[in-house]
Amino acid sequence: MKNYKKGLKKFLMERNMSDYADKAVLSLYHFSPVNKDTLVLDPEHFLSSRSTFSKREYEKSQVPRTFFYLDLDHAESIVKPGRTLYKTTVPSSHVYDLSKDPENIVKNSVQPGAFFVDYNKVFNAIKENYNGAFYKLPNFDVVVWFQPIEVHKHEEEL
């Protein structure tokens, strides 16, 4: 049974950015401790106030960005309590698909002889032509957004 669950989880996580798009539009979800009808999320806030998850991501890159879920079923239980759910939609053409990396941005960020990816270079290169980036984490997929963005309170569907 354990192997079945592991295989099912792997299957469910093997989604592409296009699988989340509806008519070339992505729905993005964000949980915030602020409770307002409309909110502007500013990536600069990431530099001074970070959750545990964001702190780990900050170690990867210090480029300011706001994190969004694409699937509410993937939202971590630690993120939800006491927070308001917000939603926004963006054209998928404004989001770089880092998992496919069609422009070889990741490959081009690695210095000769280095064994690691410089995600500061990666995100800064993406920011030149896109407002956000899609990538996969071990347990869920995310979109990070590099610009301030308006979001609206959203009631989670059960």
C-alpha positions in Angstrom: 0.0 0.0 0.0 2.9 2.4 0.8 4.4 1.9 -2.7 1.0 2.5 -4.2 0.6 5.8 -2.4 4.1 6.9 -3.3 3.4 6.0 -7.0 0.1 7.8 -6.9 1.7 10.9 -5.4 4.5 10.9 -8.0 1.9 10.5 -10.8 -0.2 13.4 -9.4 2.9 15.6 -9.2 4.0 15.0 -12.8 2.0 18.0 -14.0 3.2 20.5 -16.5 2.5 24.2 -16.3 0.1 23.9 -19.3 -1.9 21.4 -17.2 -2.8 24.2 -14.8 -3.7 26.7 -17.5 -7.3 27.3 -18.6 -7.4 29.1 -22.0 -3.8 30.3 -21.5 -4.6 31.7 -18.0 -3.2 30.5 -14.7 -5.0 30.8 -11.4 -2.6 31.5 -8.6 -3.4 31.1 -4.9 -1.7 32.7 -1.9 -2.4 32.5 1.8 -1.8 35.7 3.8 -2.3 36.7 7.5 -4.0 39.9 6.2 -7.7 39.8 5.9 -8.9 42.3 3.2 -11.1 41.9 0.1 -8.2 43.0 -2.1 -4.5 43.1 -1.4 -1.4 44.0 -3.3 1.4 41.5 -2.7 4.8 43.1 -3.1 7.8 40.8 -3.6 10.0 43.2 -1.7 8.1 42.0 1.4 9.9 38.7 0.9 13.2 40.3 1.9 12.0 41.4 5.3 9.2 39.0 6.3 9.4 35.3 5.4 7.7 32.1 6.4 9.7 29.0 7.1 9.1 27.8 3.5 10.2 31.2 2.2 13.3 31.2 4.4 14.5 27.9 2.8 13.8 29.4 -0.7 15.6 32.6 0.3 18.7 30.4 0.9 18.4 29.4 -2.7 18.0 32.9 -4.1 17.7 36.4 -2.6 15.7 37.7 -5.6 12.5 39.2 -4.3 9.5 37.1 -5.2 6.0 36.1 -4.1 5.0 32.5 -3.9 1.8 31.1 -5.3 0.2 27.6 -5.3 -1.4 26.4 -8.5 -3.4 23.7 -6.9 -5.1 24.2 -3.5 -4.8 20.4 -2.8 -1.1 20.9 -2.6 -1.2 23.7 0.0 0.6 22.7 3.1 -1.4 22.4 6.2 1.0 24.6 8.1 0.3 27.5 5.7 -3.5 27.6 6.0 -4.5 28.1 9.7 -5.3 31.7 10.5 -4.7 32.9 7.0 -6.9 34.3 4.3 -6.9 32.7 0.8 -6.3 35.0 -2.1 -6.5 34.4 -5.8 -5.5 36.1 -9.0 -5.2 35.1 -12.6 -2.3 35.8 -15.0 -1.6 35.0 -18.7 0.5 31.9 -18.8 2.7 33.7 -21.4 3.9 35.9 -18.6 5.3 32.9 -16.7 8.5 31.2 -17.6 8.3 27.4 -17.4 11.5 26.7 -15.4 10.8 23.0 -15.3 11.2 22.8 -19.1 13.6 25.7 -19.3 13.1 26.3 -23.1 15.6 29.1 -23.2 18.3 27.2 -21.3 18.4 29.8 -18.5 19.5 27.2 -15.9 22.2 25.8 -18.0 23.5 29.2 -18.9 23.7 30.2 -15.2 26.1 27.5 -14.2 29.7 28.7 -14.2 32.3 26.5 -15.9 33.6 24.0 -13.3 30.8 24.8 -10.9 28.5 22.1 -9.5 25.5 24.2 -8.6 23.0 26.5 -10.2 23.1 30.2 -9.3 19.4 30.8 -8.8 20.1 34.6 -8.4 21.3 34.6 -12.0 18.4 32.3 -13.1 15.6 34.5 -11.6 17.3 37.8 -12.7 17.5 36.4 -16.2 13.8 35.3 -16.1 12.8 38.8 -14.8 14.1 40.4 -18.0 11.3 38.9 -20.1 8.7 37.4 -17.7 6.8 38.5 -14.6 7.0 35.1 -13.0 8.4 31.5 -13.1 6.8 28.1 -12.7 8.9 25.3 -11.1 8.5 22.1 -9.2 9.3 21.5 -5.5 9.4 18.0 -4.0 5.7 18.1 -2.8 4.1 20.7 -5.0 4.4 23.1 -8.0 4.7 26.9 -7.5 4.7 30.1 -9.4 6.9 32.8 -8.1 6.0 36.4 -9.1 8.6 39.1 -9.4 6.3 42.2 -9.6 3.7 43.6 -7.2 0.4 41.9 -8.0 -3.2 42.5 -6.9 -5.0 39.5 -5.4 -8.6 39.1 -4.3 -10.1 37.2 -1.3 -11.2 33.7 -2.4 -13.4 31.2 -0.6 -11.8 27.8 -0.7 -14.1 25.3 -2.4 -14.7 22.1 -0.4 
